[in-house]
Amino acid sequence: MKKMIGCLIAASFLSLHIQAESLVGIEGKYHGIKAKEAALGSSFTDSSAAAALRIGAQTDEYRVLFLLDGIADSSYRGATISQYMLNGTLDYFIPTDYERFKPFIGLALGYANYKFGTSEDSGMAFGGEAGLLFPVHKKFDIDLFFRYMVTRMDQVDYYIQSGIGIQYKF
């Protein structure tokens, strides 16, 4: 299953890249989590700052991004929470008559690693995102986004991310 999803993402990226501009960028965001910890005996929520490196390709209609998330360590009841994520998104720009912004919706798929104290869990995360892309210059875009991802991990229920992204197209 993981190999099939990886091949699908790679094929989408390559087919999009043939007709698209490549891009590189960064994003800064709020990263929220709902997790379960057996040692605590209950679920809890936590949040931290996060940043991601973006690479991808974009046309007037679609965008494919691959993200490497750097999530700030946090703590809960004396235990350190450490996380990282590798994500891919496929966004569709909704056609409008406005040239100042492009609304978008998309799918997100990723792999997350979560460590709470001495326990560790990792697995697939998937969900969706929505936002607004603001073309600043023919080579620069800024976007505001909201991303929600559920996981296939025992300890993590979901991730919520909202933030701003900046990218350079070449």
Backbone torsions as a table, in degrees:
resi	resn	phi	psi	omega
1	MET	NA	-47.1	-179.4
2	LYS	-62.6	-40.4	179.6
3	LYS	-65.4	-39.9	179.9
4	MET	-64.8	-42.4	178.7
5	ILE	-65.0	-42.7	177.6
6	GLY	-60.5	-43.0	178.2
7	CYS	-65.2	-38.9	178.2
8	LEU	-63.4	-43.9	178.7
9	ILE	-64.6	-44.7	-179.7
10	ALA	-62.8	-42.0	178.8
11	ALA	-64.9	-40.7	177.6
12	SER	-62.2	-44.7	-179.6
13	PHE	-62.0	-45.1	-178.4
14	LEU	-67.0	-42.4	-179.9
15	SER	-67.5	-37.3	177.4
16	LEU	-69.2	-39.4	-176.3
17	HIS	-64.3	-28.6	-179.8
18	ILE	-60.3	-38.2	-176.5
19	GLN	-108.2	10.0	-169.4
20	ALA	-121.8	168.7	171.2
21	GLU	-90.3	136.8	174.2
22	SER	-72.9	157.0	177.9
23	LEU	-145.9	155.3	173.9
24	VAL	-140.4	144.9	-178.4
25	GLY	-170.7	-170.6	178.6
26	ILE	-137.1	160.5	171.9
27	GLU	-139.8	144.4	173.8
28	GLY	-116.9	140.9	-172.2
29	LYS	-158.7	164.7	167.0
30	TYR	-86.5	134.0	-179.8
31	HIS	-124.1	112.2	179.4
32	GLY	-109.4	154.0	-177.3
33	ILE	-144.6	145.6	167.1
34	LYS	-118.8	121.5	-174.9
35	ALA	-133.2	164.4	175.9
36	LYS	-117.1	138.0	177.1
37	GLU	-131.7	117.6	-176.3
38	ALA	-59.3	-37.1	-178.9
39	ALA	-64.8	-29.8	179.3
40	LEU	-86.1	-23.1	-179.8
41	GLY	79.6	10.0	-179.4
42	SER	-159.0	174.6	175.6
43	SER	-85.8	156.9	176.1
44	PHE	-149.0	162.5	174.5
45	THR	-116.8	150.9	-179.6
46	ASP	-148.3	158.9	176.3
47	SER	-145.3	156.6	178.4
48	SER	-159.1	171.2	175.2
49	ALA	-81.5	153.4	178.2
50	ALA	-148.7	155.8	174.8
51	ALA	-138.9	154.3	179.8
52	ALA	-141.3	147.2	170.6
53	LEU	-91.3	132.5	-179.1
54	ARG	-112.4	136.0	165.6
55	ILE	-135.1	150.8	-179.2
56	GLY	172.1	-156.5	-179.9
57	ALA	-148.9	154.3	-174.9
58	GLN	-147.7	139.7	169.5
59	THR	-116.2	-171.8	175.7
60	ASP	-71.3	-18.7	-175.5
61	GLU	-109.7	-29.4	-173.6
62	TYR	-136.7	163.1	172.9
63	ARG	-147.0	137.5	172.7
64	VAL	-117.6	126.9	178.6
65	LEU	-125.4	142.1	168.2
66	PHE	-115.9	131.0	-172.1
67	LEU	-123.2	135.0	170.8
68	LEU	-112.4	106.6	-175.7
69	ASP	-84.6	134.2	168.3
70	GLY	-111.7	108.0	-174.3
71	ILE	-105.3	127.1	-177.8
72	ALA	-63.3	136.7	175.0
73	ASP	-62.4	143.9	176.3
74	SER	-133.3	-179.7	177.8
75	SER	-138.5	151.6	178.4
76	TYR	-142.5	120.9	-179.3
77	ARG	49.9	41.6	175.3
78	GLY	86.3	-6.2	179.5
79	ALA	-103.7	139.0	179.0
80	THR	-80.0	135.3	175.5
81	ILE	-108.4	121.3	-178.8
82	SER	-123.9	136.1	-175.6
83	GLN	-145.8	154.5	165.2
84	TYR	-148.5	158.6	179.8
85	MET	-142.3	144.5	167.7
86	LEU	-116.4	119.9	-174.7
87	ASN	-125.7	155.7	168.3
88	GLY	-129.7	139.8	177.0
89	THR	-129.2	147.4	172.7
90	LEU	-124.1	113.0	-175.8
91	ASP	-110.5	141.2	175.9
92	TYR	-111.5	125.2	177.7
93	PHE	-83.5	121.3	-178.7
94	ILE	-75.9	123.0	-178.2
95	PRO	-63.7	132.8	175.8
96	THR	-140.1	171.8	176.6
97	ASP	-88.1	-1.6	-177.9
98	TYR	-89.4	137.5	177.4
99	GLU	-98.2	-14.1	-176.0
100	ARG	-78.3	-23.1	178.0
101	PHE	-153.2	158.0	176.6
102	LYS	-127.2	115.0	173.3
103	PRO	-71.4	148.6	177.8
104	PHE	-142.0	154.7	170.7
105	ILE	-129.7	153.7	-177.6
106	GLY	-161.6	173.2	176.9
107	LEU	-108.8	145.0	179.2
108	ALA	-127.7	139.0	178.9
109	LEU	-140.7	135.3	-177.8
110	GLY	-158.8	-179.5	177.2
111	TYR	-126.2	128.0	-176.0
112	ALA	-121.5	147.8	173.4
113	ASN	-124.3	132.6	-175.0
114	TYR	-132.8	129.7	179.0
115	LYS	-129.9	123.1	177.9
116	PHE	-119.1	108.2	-176.8
117	GLY	59.8	-116.4	-179.7
118	THR	-98.7	-9.3	179.1
119	SER	-91.8	147.0	-176.9
120	GLU	-137.7	146.4	179.3
121	ASP	-146.4	146.7	175.6
122	SER	-149.1	155.3	-179.5
123	GLY	171.7	-174.0	-177.1
124	MET	-76.8	147.8	173.9
125	ALA	-132.8	139.3	-179.8
126	PHE	-148.4	153.4	-179.1
127	GLY	174.7	-145.1	-176.6
128	GLY	-141.4	172.1	176.9
129	GLU	-148.2	161.2	177.0
130	ALA	-148.8	156.2	178.5
131	GLY	176.9	-168.3	178.7
132	LEU	-128.1	131.1	175.8
133	LEU	-104.1	130.0	179.8
134	PHE	-113.6	106.5	175.2
135	PRO	-70.1	113.5	-178.1
136	VAL	-88.4	-36.4	-177.1
137	HIS	-154.3	165.1	-178.1
138	LYS	-62.0	-18.7	179.8
139	LYS	-108.9	-10.8	-177.3
140	PHE	-123.9	137.5	173.5
141	ASP	-129.4	150.5	170.9
142	ILE	-125.4	137.4	176.0
143	ASP	-134.3	150.8	172.5
144	LEU	-109.4	135.3	-173.9
145	PHE	-142.7	160.8	171.1
146	PHE	-133.4	128.7	-176.8
147	ARG	-128.3	133.6	177.7
148	TYR	-127.3	126.1	-178.0
149	MET	-135.4	128.8	172.3
150	VAL	-92.4	161.4	-176.1
151	THR	-124.2	165.2	172.6
152	ARG	-105.3	32.2	-178.4
153	MET	-105.5	151.5	179.5
154	ASP	-71.2	-35.8	-173.4
155	GLN	-92.5	-20.5	-175.0
156	VAL	-116.2	126.2	177.4
157	ASP	-82.7	-52.7	-177.2
158	TYR	-156.9	163.5	172.9
159	TYR	-121.2	142.7	173.0
160	ILE	-125.2	131.8	177.4
161	GLN	-134.5	138.4	172.0
162	SER	-142.6	141.6	-177.5
163	GLY	-179.4	-158.2	-177.7
164	ILE	-128.7	139.8	177.4
165	GLY	-123.4	146.4	177.2
166	ILE	-128.6	132.6	-179.4
167	GLN	-141.4	150.0	178.1
168	TYR	-112.0	128.0	179.9
169	LYS	-100.9	138.3	178.2
170	PHE	-140.3	NA	NA
